[in-house]
Amino acid sequence: MLDFTKHFATRIRAMLTPQGEPIPGSTQVPNSAGGFAWQLGNWDRLDRFLVLGSEGGTYYVGERKLTAENATAVAECIAQDGPRVVARVVEMSESGRAPRNDPALFVLAMAAGMGDEATRAAALAALPRVARTGTHLFHWLQFVGGFRGWGRGVRRAVAAWYTSKEPRDLAYQLLKYPSRDGWSHRDALRLAHPRPASPEQRALFQRTVARNREAAALVPLEGEALAQVRAADRLHREELSPGEAAELVREHRLTREMLPTALLNHAVVWEALLERMPLTALVRNLATLTRVGLVAPGSEAARMVAERLANGPALQKARVHPVQVLSALRTYAGGRGVRGQHTWQPVAEVVDALDAAFYLSFAAVQPTGRRTMLALDVSGSMAAMVMGLEGLTCREGSAAMALVTAASEPEHFFTAFTSGSYPSQWAGMSSGLSTLAISPRQRLDDVVRSISSMGFGGTDCALPMLEALRHGWKVDVFVVYTDNETWAGSIHPAQALRQYRERTGIPAKLVVVGMASNGFTIADPNDAGMLDVVGFDAAAPQLIADFAR
């Protein structure tokens, strides 16, 4: 007898539908790969965009189109509840959950230009909380110009950004972040016309808007609050020796950006910079510290670097995102920059410290004790770069994210999958799924390297559940890391999960970790046992653990 309900039925669990067709009675829509999935809601898509952005696009969708699609969803959220959008932007930005702050600044600019009066007021008031540095301010100025002009509200918000800062902090911002995106502090100050709140602010404003360095030198800089400015001016005006420059760096807490380029070739100068270098800058400059000979095997500098990278609370307070650490680890351990000709000999102590820092940059996650299957989509579409970062693909990043959950869950195992039609070279398995012998006890860059060398194929996100059922694996929580562009299977992932539940009696859950900021998810929004979270969200491991419980 032919069971016709296998091919069409109104109860989703009663039938099997190829992923190239929508499940009858569902609200599925076509994804970018030719399969069908559920449309992500605008508010969930807002979260994905705030964390993942759209730089570099995805395997199937170019950067321009992906940005437009995300912006359309954001605009609908602003029209529905603009103040809620602003509050979400502030929350995501201040918590450091996203690898980059640019998407938050872009959404804030949209709210300031497209929202109603209450939304615009909230967005402009939130500017200092989201644009915490001069570079952030310049990014926002570039973005906001696409949605509105320099009206009174923007002038007041930008003026307040400057006047609300104490002179010492204002001087630091002016020196460390002089220009970006075609904007400079001179441009912003001349347009905003801020009223200085103190003589020190007035002097800083006058110096900044001066026509040239000679005119700026004529502005009197009196008071202890402006000592850093005087020291930076001296470095650019006088030809000091590297040792003399290092003393000024120590005395006045100068940063790399405040020094003439010629001084940055000397280890003694970098030694002085290292003493108070912010953690984000430390992660970015590890290669240079090694190349100039300061960080070397057994050196005091290497010990200091390792000690600072081992401070979990400090990493989280400085908003050092795990993706930044992962990218730094891949580049540093490789001994060669993605761009440029510089090379260096990696120091093992530093590589090990970066490996540990990756896990420490996440908040502590309490184990759930659930039997967890970590399934990595290693299909061709997962070869897209993470947020435009050269040398780091979504498939490699997903392995790193999965290791965080694995580190806290004793009953876990790893699998990788493409599609069932992929040629069999997978550890004795007959389908496109393979068990992986990887562990958090391995160094992170070794795990990532092993994932990057695996073969490519199509995408079938149902395989983790199907193979678990076929082999009798007992799983409480399936955690699938994917871009949701599934298309190659004969059954949808949601159907495969329900089939696994019914045949095993285990009320298994599915967590879908979205690795791209597209608008799709394989998680059925009407099933309380399925959850969609954003990949590379620093809060993702905790969200997964809470849902598993």
C-alpha positions as CSV (number, residue, x, y, z in Angstrom):
1,M,0.0,0.0,0.0
2,L,1.2,3.5,-0.8
3,D,1.0,5.8,2.2
4,F,0.0,8.9,0.4
5,T,0.4,11.0,3.6
6,K,4.2,10.6,3.2
7,H,3.9,13.0,0.3
8,F,1.0,15.3,1.5
9,A,-0.6,15.9,4.8
10,T,-1.8,18.8,6.9
11,R,-0.2,17.4,10.1
12,I,3.5,18.2,9.5
13,R,4.8,15.2,11.5
14,A,2.8,12.8,9.3
15,M,4.7,13.4,6.1
16,L,8.2,13.7,4.6
17,T,8.8,16.6,2.4
18,P,11.9,17.2,0.3
19,Q,13.7,20.4,1.3
20,G,13.2,21.7,-2.2
21,E,9.5,22.0,-1.5
22,P,7.6,23.8,1.3
23,I,6.0,21.7,4.0
24,P,2.2,21.8,3.2
25,G,0.3,23.9,5.7
26,S,3.5,25.7,6.9
27,T,4.6,29.3,6.4
28,Q,7.9,28.3,4.8
29,V,9.5,30.5,2.1
30,P,12.3,29.9,-0.5
31,N,15.8,30.4,0.9
32,S,18.7,31.7,-1.2
33,A,19.9,28.2,-2.1
34,G,16.7,26.8,-3.7
35,G,15.4,25.1,-0.6
36,F,12.6,26.1,1.8
37,A,12.9,27.4,5.4
38,W,11.0,29.7,7.7
39,Q,11.2,33.4,7.4
40,L,13.0,34.9,10.3
41,G,10.9,37.6,12.1
42,N,12.1,41.2,11.8
43,W,13.1,41.5,15.4
44,D,15.1,38.3,15.3
45,R,16.7,39.5,12.0
46,L,17.6,42.8,13.8
47,D,19.5,40.8,16.4
48,R,21.3,38.8,13.7
49,F,22.3,42.0,11.9
50,L,23.5,43.7,15.1
51,V,25.8,40.7,15.8
52,L,26.8,39.6,12.3
53,G,26.4,42.7,10.1
54,S,26.5,42.1,6.4
55,E,30.1,42.9,5.4
56,G,31.3,40.5,2.7
57,G,27.8,39.1,2.1
58,T,27.2,35.4,2.2
59,Y,27.9,32.5,-0.2
60,Y,24.6,33.1,-2.0
61,V,23.9,36.8,-1.4
62,G,26.1,39.8,-2.2
63,E,27.0,42.4,0.4
64,R,24.9,45.1,-1.2
65,K,21.7,43.0,-1.4
66,L,22.2,41.5,2.0
67,T,22.6,45.0,3.5
68,A,19.5,46.2,1.8
69,E,17.5,43.2,3.0
70,N,18.6,43.7,6.6
71,A,18.0,47.4,6.5
72,T,14.5,46.8,5.2
73,A,13.8,44.6,8.2
74,V,15.3,47.2,10.6
75,A,13.2,49.9,9.0
76,E,10.0,47.9,9.7
77,C,11.1,47.4,13.3
78,I,11.7,51.2,13.6
79,A,8.2,51.9,12.2
80,Q,6.7,49.4,14.6
81,D,8.5,50.4,17.8
82,G,11.4,52.8,17.3
83,P,12.3,53.3,21.0
84,R,12.5,49.5,21.4
85,V,15.0,49.4,18.5
86,V,17.2,52.0,20.2
87,A,17.1,50.2,23.5
88,R,18.1,47.0,21.8
89,V,21.0,48.7,20.0
90,V,22.2,50.1,23.3
91,E,21.9,46.8,25.0
92,M,23.8,44.9,22.3
93,S,26.5,47.5,22.0
94,E,27.2,48.1,25.7
95,S,27.2,44.4,26.5
96,G,29.9,43.7,23.9
97,R,27.9,40.7,22.5
98,A,28.8,41.7,18.9
99,P,32.2,41.4,17.3
100,R,31.9,44.9,15.8
101,N,30.0,48.0,16.8
102,D,29.4,49.2,13.2
103,P,26.0,47.5,12.7
104,A,24.8,49.1,16.0
105,L,25.9,52.5,14.8
106,F,24.2,52.0,11.5
107,V,20.9,51.0,13.1
108,L,21.2,54.0,15.5
109,A,21.7,56.3,12.5
110,M,18.6,54.8,10.8
111,A,16.6,55.4,13.9
112,A,17.8,59.0,14.2
113,G,16.8,59.7,10.6
114,M,13.7,57.4,9.9
115,G,12.0,57.2,13.3
116,D,9.2,59.3,14.7
117,E,9.9,62.2,17.0
118,A,10.3,60.0,20.1
119,T,12.5,57.6,18.3
120,R,14.8,60.3,16.9
121,A,15.1,61.8,20.3
122,A,16.0,58.4,21.9
123,A,18.5,57.7,19.2
124,L,20.3,61.0,19.5
125,A,20.3,60.8,23.3
126,A,21.9,57.3,23.0
127,L,24.7,58.4,20.8
128,P,27.4,58.7,23.6
129,R,26.5,55.2,24.9
130,V,26.9,53.5,21.5
131,A,29.6,55.8,20.0
132,R,32.1,55.5,22.8
133,T,35.2,56.4,20.8
134,G,36.1,59.0,18.2
135,T,36.1,56.3,15.5
136,H,32.6,55.2,16.5
137,L,31.5,58.9,16.2
138,F,33.0,59.2,12.7
139,H,31.3,55.9,11.6
140,W,27.9,57.2,12.9
141,L,28.4,60.6,11.1
142,Q,29.0,58.7,7.9
143,F,25.9,56.6,8.4
144,V,23.5,59.3,9.6
145,G,24.2,61.4,6.5
146,G,22.4,58.7,4.5
147,F,19.2,59.3,6.4
148,R,19.0,63.0,7.4
149,G,20.9,66.3,7.3
150,W,22.7,68.2,10.0
151,G,19.6,69.6,11.7
152,R,19.5,71.0,15.2
153,G,19.1,67.6,16.8
154,V,22.3,66.2,15.2
155,R,24.3,69.3,16.0
156,R,23.2,69.1,19.6
157,A,23.9,65.4,19.9
158,V,27.4,65.8,18.4
159,A,28.2,68.9,20.5
160,A,27.1,67.0,23.6
161,W,29.4,64.1,22.7
162,Y,32.3,66.5,23.0
163,T,31.2,68.7,25.9
164,S,30.1,65.8,28.2
165,K,33.7,64.6,28.4
166,E,36.2,65.6,31.0
167,P,39.2,67.5,29.5
168,R,41.6,64.6,30.1
169,D,39.2,62.1,28.4
170,L,38.4,64.5,25.6
171,A,42.1,65.1,24.9
172,Y,42.6,61.3,24.7
173,Q,39.8,60.9,22.2
174,L,41.1,63.8,20.0
175,L,44.7,62.3,20.0
176,K,43.9,58.6,19.7
177,Y,41.2,58.8,17.1
178,P,42.0,61.8,14.8
179,S,40.0,60.8,11.7
180,R,38.2,58.0,9.9
181,D,35.8,57.6,7.0
182,G,36.6,61.0,5.5
183,W,35.7,62.7,8.8
184,S,37.9,64.3,11.4
185,H,37.3,66.0,14.7
186,R,37.9,69.3,13.0
187,D,35.0,68.6,10.6
188,A,32.6,67.6,13.4
189,L,33.5,70.5,15.7
190,R,33.1,73.1,12.9
191,L,29.6,71.7,12.1
192,A,28.4,71.1,15.7
193,H,29.6,74.4,17.2
194,P,29.8,73.1,20.8
195,R,30.0,75.5,23.7
196,P,33.1,74.6,25.8
197,A,32.3,74.0,29.4
198,S,35.8,74.8,30.7
199,P,39.0,76.6,29.6
200,E,40.6,73.3,28.9
201,Q,37.8,72.3,26.5
202,R,38.0,75.7,24.8
203,A,41.8,75.2,24.2
204,L,41.3,71.7,22.9
205,F,38.5,72.9,20.5
206,Q,40.6,75.8,19.2
207,R,43.6,73.5,18.7
208,T,41.5,70.9,16.8
209,V,39.9,73.4,14.4
210,A,43.1,75.2,13.7
211,R,44.0,75.4,10.0
212,N,47.3,73.5,10.4
213,R,49.8,72.2,12.9
214,E,51.6,75.5,13.1
215,A,48.4,77.4,14.0
216,A,47.5,74.7,16.5
217,A,50.9,75.1,18.2
218,L,50.0,78.7,19.0
219,V,47.1,77.7,21.2
220,P,48.1,77.8,24.9
221,L,47.7,74.4,26.5
222,E,47.8,75.0,30.3
223,G,46.9,72.7,33.1
224,E,47.6,69.1,34.1
225,A,44.6,67.8,32.1
226,L,46.3,68.8,28.8
227,A,49.8,67.4,29.7
228,Q,49.2,64.4,27.3
229,V,48.5,66.8,24.4
230,R,51.7,68.7,25.1
231,A,53.7,65.5,25.3
232,A,52.3,64.3,22.0
233,D,53.1,67.6,20.4
234,R,56.6,67.4,21.6
235,L,57.1,64.0,20.0
236,H,56.0,65.3,16.6
237,R,57.9,68.6,17.0
238,E,61.3,67.4,18.3
239,E,63.5,64.5,17.1
240,L,63.7,62.5,20.4
241,S,65.6,59.3,20.8
242,P,63.6,56.1,21.2
243,G,64.6,56.0,24.9
244,E,63.4,59.6,25.4
245,A,60.2,58.8,23.5
246,A,59.6,55.8,25.7
247,E,59.9,57.9,28.9
248,L,57.3,60.3,27.5
249,V,55.0,57.4,26.7
250,R,55.3,56.1,30.3
251,E,54.9,59.5,31.9
252,H,51.9,60.6,29.9
253,R,50.3,57.3,29.0
254,L,50.6,57.9,25.3
255,T,49.2,55.3,22.8
256,R,50.5,54.0,19.5
257,E,48.3,56.4,17.5
258,M,49.8,59.4,19.2
259,L,53.4,58.6,18.1
260,P,55.3,59.4,14.9
261,T,55.5,56.3,12.7
262,A,59.3,56.2,12.8
263,L,59.3,55.5,16.5
264,L,57.2,52.4,16.1
265,N,60.1,50.4,14.8
266,H,61.9,50.3,18.2
267,A,61.3,47.6,20.8
268,V,62.0,50.1,23.7
269,V,59.1,52.2,22.6
270,W,56.7,49.2,22.3
271,E,57.9,48.1,25.7
272,A,56.7,51.4,27.2
273,L,53.4,51.1,25.2
274,L,52.8,47.6,26.4
275,E,52.7,48.6,30.1
276,R,49.3,50.2,29.8
277,M,48.1,49.0,26.5
278,P,44.3,48.4,26.4
279,L,43.4,44.8,25.9
280,T,41.8,45.3,22.5
281,A,44.9,47.0,21.3
282,L,47.1,44.2,22.8
283,V,45.2,41.6,20.8
284,R,45.6,43.6,17.6
285,N,49.3,44.3,18.1
286,L,50.7,40.9,19.1
287,A,52.3,40.3,15.8
288,T,54.1,43.7,15.9
289,L,55.3,43.1,19.5
290,T,56.8,39.8,18.3
291,R,58.2,41.2,15.0
292,V,60.2,44.0,16.8
293,G,61.7,41.4,19.2
294,L,59.9,42.5,22.4
295,V,57.8,39.4,22.8
296,A,60.1,36.4,22.5
297,P,60.3,32.9,24.1
298,G,60.9,33.3,27.8
299,S,60.8,37.1,27.8
300,E,59.2,39.2,30.4
301,A,57.0,40.8,27.8
302,A,55.7,37.3,26.8
303,R,54.9,36.6,30.4
304,M,53.1,39.9,30.8
305,V,51.0,39.3,27.6
306,A,50.1,35.8,28.7
307,E,49.1,37.0,32.2
308,R,46.9,39.8,30.8
309,L,45.2,37.5,28.3
310,A,44.4,35.0,31.2
311,N,42.2,37.6,33.0
312,G,38.7,36.7,32.0
313,P,36.9,39.5,33.9
314,A,39.2,42.1,32.3
315,L,38.6,40.6,28.8
316,Q,34.9,40.9,29.3
317,K,35.0,44.4,30.8
318,A,37.1,45.6,27.8
319,R,34.6,44.1,25.4
320,V,37.2,41.9,23.8
321,H,34.9,39.7,21.6
322,P,35.7,36.0,21.1
323,V,35.8,36.4,17.3
324,Q,38.5,39.1,17.7
325,V,40.5,36.6,19.8
326,L,39.9,33.8,17.3
327,S,41.0,36.0,14.4
328,A,44.1,37.1,16.2
329,L,44.9,33.5,17.1
330,R,44.7,32.3,13.5
331,T,46.8,35.2,12.2
332,Y,49.4,35.1,15.0
333,A,49.9,31.4,14.9
334,G,50.3,31.5,11.2
335,G,53.3,33.8,11.5
336,R,52.2,36.0,8.5
337,G,49.6,38.7,8.0
338,V,46.7,38.2,5.7
339,R,47.7,41.5,4.1
340,G,51.2,42.9,3.8
341,Q,54.6,41.3,3.8
342,H,55.3,41.2,7.5
343,T,56.3,37.9,9.0
344,W,57.2,36.8,12.6
345,Q,58.0,33.7,14.6
346,P,55.0,32.9,16.8
347,V,55.8,32.5,20.5
348,A,54.1,29.3,21.9
349,E,53.4,31.0,25.2
350,V,51.3,33.7,23.5
351,V,49.5,31.2,21.2
352,D,48.5,29.2,24.2
353,A,47.4,32.3,26.0
354,L,45.2,33.3,23.0
355,D,43.7,29.9,23.0
356,A,42.7,30.2,26.7
357,A,41.5,33.8,26.1
358,F,39.0,32.7,23.6
359,Y,37.1,30.6,26.2
360,L,37.6,33.3,28.9
361,S,36.1,36.0,26.7
362,F,32.7,34.2,27.1
363,A,30.8,34.5,30.4
364,A,31.0,31.3,32.5
365,V,28.4,28.7,31.5
366,Q,27.0,26.2,33.9
367,P,26.8,22.7,32.6
368,T,23.3,21.3,31.9
369,G,24.2,17.6,31.9
370,R,22.2,17.0,28.7
371,R,23.4,14.7,26.0
372,T,24.4,17.1,23.4
373,M,25.2,16.6,19.7
374,L,27.2,19.5,18.2
375,A,26.6,19.4,14.4
376,L,28.7,21.6,12.1
377,D,27.5,22.5,8.7
378,V,30.6,22.2,6.5
379,S,28.9,22.6,3.2
380,G,30.1,24.8,0.4
381,S,28.1,27.8,1.5
382,M,29.8,27.8,4.9
383,A,33.0,28.8,3.2
384,A,31.9,32.4,3.3
385,M,34.0,34.7,5.4
386,V,32.9,35.7,8.9
387,M,31.9,39.4,8.8
388,G,34.3,40.1,6.0
389,L,37.3,38.9,8.1
390,E,39.9,37.5,5.7
391,G,41.2,34.0,6.6
392,L,38.2,33.0,8.9
393,T,35.3,31.2,7.4
394,C,31.9,30.5,8.8
395,R,32.6,26.7,9.0
396,E,35.8,27.5,11.0
397,G,34.1,29.9,13.3
398,S,31.3,27.5,13.9
399,A,33.8,24.9,15.2
400,A,35.2,27.4,17.6
401,M,31.8,28.4,18.9
402,A,30.8,24.8,19.4
403,L,33.9,24.2,21.4
404,V,32.7,26.6,24.0
405,T,29.5,24.5,24.6
406,A,31.6,21.3,24.5
407,A,33.9,22.7,27.2
408,S,31.0,23.0,29.6
409,E,29.0,19.9,28.7
410,P,30.6,16.5,29.6
411,E,28.2,14.5,27.6
412,H,28.8,15.8,24.1
413,F,30.0,14.6,20.7
414,F,30.9,16.4,17.5
415,T,29.6,15.7,14.0
416,A,30.1,17.5,10.7
417,F,27.7,17.3,7.7
418,T,27.1,18.3,4.1
419,S,24.5,16.3,2.2
420,G,23.7,12.7,1.8
421,S,24.8,12.6,-1.8
422,Y,28.3,13.6,-0.9
423,P,31.0,10.9,-1.8
424,S,31.7,8.7,1.2
425,Q,35.0,9.5,2.8
426,W,33.5,10.2,6.2
427,A,34.8,7.8,9.0
428,G,32.8,4.8,7.8
429,M,29.5,6.7,7.6
430,S,27.2,6.0,4.6
431,S,25.9,9.5,4.4
432,G,27.2,13.1,4.4
433,L,27.6,13.1,8.2
434,S,30.7,12.2,10.1
435,T,31.6,12.0,13.7
436,L,34.6,14.2,14.6
437,A,37.4,13.4,17.0
438,I,37.9,16.9,18.3
439,S,37.9,18.2,21.8
440,P,38.2,21.5,23.8
441,R,41.4,19.9,25.1
442,Q,43.0,20.5,21.7
443,R,44.3,23.9,20.8
444,L,41.8,26.0,19.1
445,D,43.8,26.7,16.0
446,D,44.5,23.0,15.4
447,V,40.7,22.3,15.6
448,V,39.9,25.1,13.2
449,R,42.6,23.9,10.8
450,S,41.2,20.4,10.8
451,I,37.7,21.7,10.0
452,S,39.0,23.9,7.1
453,S,40.6,20.9,5.4
454,M,37.4,18.9,5.1
455,G,35.6,18.4,1.8
456,F,32.7,20.5,0.6
457,G,29.3,19.4,-0.5
458,G,25.6,20.4,-0.6
459,T,23.6,21.3,2.5
460,D,21.2,18.9,4.3
461,C,20.5,20.1,7.9
462,A,18.2,17.1,8.6
463,L,21.2,14.7,8.7
464,P,22.1,15.2,12.4
465,M,18.7,13.9,13.5
466,L,18.4,11.2,10.8
467,E,21.8,9.7,11.5
468,A,21.2,9.9,15.3
469,L,18.0,7.9,14.8
470,R,19.7,5.5,12.4
471,H,22.6,4.7,14.7
472,G,20.7,4.8,18.0
473,W,22.5,7.8,19.4
474,K,20.7,9.2,22.5
475,V,20.5,12.9,22.1
476,D,18.7,15.5,24.3
477,V,19.8,18.6,22.5
478,F,20.9,18.9,18.8
479,V,22.9,22.1,18.3
480,V,23.3,22.8,14.6
481,Y,25.6,25.5,13.4
482,T,24.5,26.5,9.9
483,D,23.7,29.4,7.5
484,N,20.2,27.9,7.2
485,E,20.6,27.5,3.4
486,T,19.6,23.9,3.4
487,W,18.2,22.3,0.2
488,A,19.6,18.8,-0.5
489,G,17.6,16.5,1.8
490,S,14.5,14.4,1.2
491,I,13.1,15.5,4.6
492,H,13.0,18.9,6.4
493,P,15.1,19.3,9.6
494,A,12.0,20.0,11.6
495,Q,10.3,16.8,10.4
496,A,13.5,14.9,11.1
497,L,13.5,16.1,14.7
498,R,9.8,15.2,15.2
499,Q,10.5,11.8,13.7
500,Y,13.5,11.3,16.2
501,R,11.3,12.3,19.1
502,E,8.5,9.9,18.2
503,R,10.7,6.9,17.5
504,T,13.0,7.2,20.5
505,G,10.7,8.7,23.1
506,I,13.3,11.4,23.9
507,P,11.8,14.9,23.9
508,A,14.8,16.2,22.0
509,K,15.3,19.9,21.4
510,L,17.0,21.7,18.5
511,V,19.1,24.8,18.7
512,V,19.9,26.4,15.4
513,V,22.9,28.7,15.5
514,G,22.6,31.1,12.6
515,M,26.0,31.8,11.1
516,A,24.9,34.4,8.5
517,S,22.7,37.5,8.7
518,N,20.2,36.2,6.2
519,G,16.4,36.0,6.9
520,F,16.0,32.3,7.2
521,T,15.9,29.6,9.9
522,I,15.3,25.8,9.9
523,A,13.7,26.1,13.4
524,D,9.9,25.9,13.3
525,P,8.7,29.0,15.1
526,N,5.6,27.0,16.2
527,D,7.6,24.4,18.0
528,A,8.6,25.3,21.5
529,G,11.4,22.7,21.4
530,M,13.3,24.6,18.7
531,L,15.4,27.8,19.3
532,D,17.2,30.1,16.9
533,V,20.2,32.0,18.2
534,V,22.8,34.1,16.5
535,G,26.2,32.7,15.8
536,F,29.2,34.7,17.2
537,D,26.9,36.3,19.8
538,A,29.0,36.3,23.0
539,A,25.9,35.3,24.9
540,A,25.0,32.3,22.6
541,P,26.6,29.6,24.8
542,Q,24.6,30.7,27.8
543,L,21.4,31.0,25.8
544,I,22.0,27.4,24.5
545,A,22.5,26.1,28.0
546,D,19.4,27.9,29.4
547,F,17.3,26.5,26.6
548,A,18.7,23.0,27.1
549,R,17.6,23.0,30.7
